[in-house]
Amino acid sequence: REQRCHSVSHQVHHFGPVCPEARQPCILAEEGCFMRCAVLPLLPPSSPSLPLPPPPSLPLGVLASPLLQLKYQRMLERLEKENKELRKIVLQRDDKGIHQRKLKKSLIDMYSEVLDTLSDYDASYNTHDHLPRVVVVGDQSAGKTSVLEMIAQARIFPRGSGEMMTRSPVKVTLSEGPHHVALFKDSSREFDLTKKEDLAALRNEIEIRMRKSVSEGCTVSAETISLSVKGPGLQRMVLVDLPGVISTVTSGMAPDTKETIFSISKAYMQNPNAIILCIQDGSVDAERSIVTDLVSQMDPQGKRTIFVLTKVDLAEKNVASPSRIQQIIEGKLFPMKALGYFAVVTGKGNTSESIESIKEYEEEFFQNSKLLKNCMLKAHQVTTRNLSLAVSDCFWKMVRESVEQQADAFKATRFNLETEWKNNYPRLRELDRNELFEKAKNEILDEVISLSQVTPKHWEDMLQQSLWERVSTHVIENIYLPAAQTMNSGTFNTTVDIKLKQWTDKQLPNKAVEVAWGTLQEEFSRFMTEEKSKEHDDIFDKLKQAVKEESIKRHKWNEGAEDSLRVIQHNALEDRSISDKQQWDAAIQFMEETLRSRLKDTESVIEDMVGPDWKKRWLYWVGRSKEQSIRNETKNELEKMMRCNDEHPAYLANDEVTTVRKNLEARGVAVDPCLIKDTWHQVYRRHFLKNALGHCNLCRRGFYYYQRHFVDSELECNDVVLFWRIQRMLAITANTLRQQLTNTEVRRLEKNVKEVLEDFAEDCEKKMKLLTGKRVQLAEDLSESLAFPLSRSGSAKGKSHGDGKRCPLSPEDASQGFKKCACFLRHLLKKQEELEPHLEPFPLDVFPWLGLYSAGFWRPFRFVALSLPLYQ
């Protein structure tokens, strides 16, 4: 039977396609070209081909007869039907595993997945825009959907009389399979197209998805609905059904509906590799066509346009001059060019008609049509079957050419990027933004772990020093100085005890916790910012700073820390027993350092008040201001009074202020009483601190008297005891805070840092903001040239950035995306029998730029076709 089919096809090769398996590389070019037949074998692929006898020769005049042409056409239709049934049986047997042969995914299915993968990434990724698909465009109610249904051999789309039904693009992937089924990309449910209930459910589901995709206040949407249709005898291709072009916006439509449809259609047709299937209603006047002008603008040379005239049966009845139809099919009436012209009939207008009845009606019409009998139309230009064959051939030819173009473009881009990287960053490995983030994440976690390795002594020294800097002013000004003004030791100790108790109850624990938190932040910042080596990479500085700030912001100190700390500090300050001479000397040293520091600060304040002394005036040629001169005279007068009474109290009496003012006025210096008191405060403070330092020096030998409670001794060193109590409280507080830091707070901070890094890892905009620069962008371009991106699973479209890019991929998603594309390329390279017989062998080095996702990194890995099976 195969021999008969092949023989008959050779006899009619001058008439056009004769069976759906006939491949016709030149049907759209010159007339009368040779038509090659590639009938799908009924035997298993491993079986040897049967020898075919040469076709019988027939007289040329006989072959030219239209009646004989129709005779052979009907013969081949019968053989084609038998072949289709046998092919279906073979596929079903394979599907049941009778031959123990696994039915692999077809090439068209893998190609469709690649289109979905790329289109899901983002609109700015131009690769998917250059891959072929068949774009079906036409005026509203011109029969676009009906033509697509005839090609898919099922009434799968919702229909309405004169009403806009296609509200968003629908991508239909046609492929051959044992059963006639349809399924959506994001759903596992299969719709059996041989059952009316499933067909109705499929149409309803498509209509629901279309309405959901349309935003409020709009009529159409640019969001694509992906649908796969499998069945015996279907031609393998990818078609996109677009909303019908309208000329007028009617009531109930959004005002911008017309412009939106035009923009959607142009967006698909401007793809240089898209095949435009232009649908024109033959039952209306040609002058009312809108879509032909649009198509001629997008493809003025007609190198990728196929013109389809629908409703030819109505046109033959209504058109007065049949030659007008001939002019349309010959491309002489419309101001547009096309690769080929076809005339089809898609039914009688009854929505309940089945595909089989429509096909029978179409064949019967063209068999009896005057257009074909009078040779106004050629046999290969009629019926949707011939149309689907032509479109499929043109589609796969465009796939081959465009993939080669994309391969060359990718190789050139990859070479340019690699050269730029080698010139600018010769010693660095190209890490994209995700890989840089992972590297920075590891560094940050190492730095946080370093906090737990800080020695206890270092923690306690820092805490003690910071705490004393924080509270020293309060201790000197509010505790020590007021108590030192008393005349005896009992009053001094009582004043000190009262003030220490008040300070501990209200302020000290809170100050200590603030100091501990500040110390932890300081150490954390030090580890985050210090350069570990000379080759410090500053590209992570912004990210580390953001992680540090966010982690500190989220960290909260243990609320119960202050209460336990208050008890510890109160007990420490109540203890007055100095056990040995070493502690006594340490207290004196602490007191002396504190008083010297205060004395130095006081002298600096006095110098600023009175201006430079005579040495600085002579050496640096500087002078005093008028106010500084007045303060200097006031200081001198107050020092005279202080020398007269070395034990003068801390405050000036009113009569003393008057005396000083009058003495200054006698020398011609007018001074305000407030200025006198302000100057006195600093003069007395310096005098007191000098005396205190002298007393501190005397107390160095006072430990013996302290042990005897200063009995029978004129030396009293209660101030040394006070500083010892303060010093011991600082040491105990620092130890307590250090334990809380190392045992609790450092671990909590580490946990916060991990949470922040996890949040940042999911925030694409944050990573783009914190990891920037030419180096990052170049690495991103290199990464994109290495492998196809894939949007996150569970989302039809990836999470968008402000610049249109999608979220970076997880290792699992990226690996799955790569496997899809690599598998597609593998079949495209190795499975030549799935392509049309007239296509040339596909080059083995088309995609050497693919990368392998391994161990969390995109690694460049060049390969040839033979290594591709390893990746599957």
Secondary structure, DSSP 8 states (H G I E B T S, - for coil): -HHHHHHHHHHTTTT---STTEE-TTTTSSTT---EE----SS-TTS------------HHHHT-HHHHHHHHHHHHHHHHHHHHHHHHHHHHHHHTTTS------HHHHHHHHHHHHHHH-TT-TTGGGS--EEEEEBTTSSHHHHHHHHHTS--S---SSS----S-EEEEEEE-SS-EEEETT----EETTSHHHHHHHHHHHHHHHHHHS-TT-S-----EEEEEEETT---EEEEE---B-SS--TTS-TTHHHHHHHHHHHHHTSTT-EEEEEEETTS-GGG-SHHHHHHHH-TT-SSEEEEEE-HHHHHHH-S-THHHHHHHTT-SSS---SEEEE----SS-TT--HHHHHHHHHHHHHH-HHHHTTSS-GGGBSHHHHHHHHHHHHHHHHHHHHHHHHHHHHHHHHHHHHHHHHH-TTS----HHHHHHHHHHHHHHHHHHHTTS-HHHHHHHHHHHHHHHHHHHIIIIIIHHHHTSSSHHHHHHHHHHHHHHHHHHTHHHHHHHHHHHHHHHHHHHHHHS-SSTT--GGGHHHHHHHHHHHHHH----TTHHHHHHHHHHHHHH-----SHHHHHHHHHHHHHHHHHHHHHHHHHHHHHH---HHHHHHH-----HHHHHHHHHHHHHHHHHHH-TT--SS--HHHHHHHHHHHHHTT----HHHHHHHHHHHHHHHHHHHHHHHHHHGGG-HHHHHTTTTT-S---HHHHHHHHHHHHHHHHHHHHHHHIIIIIHHHHHHHHHHHHHHHHH-HHHHHHHS-SHHHHHHHHHHHHHS-----TT-SS--B-TTS-B----HHHHHHHHHHHHHHHHHHHH-GGGS-TTS----TTS-TT-EEEETTEEEE----GGGGGGG-
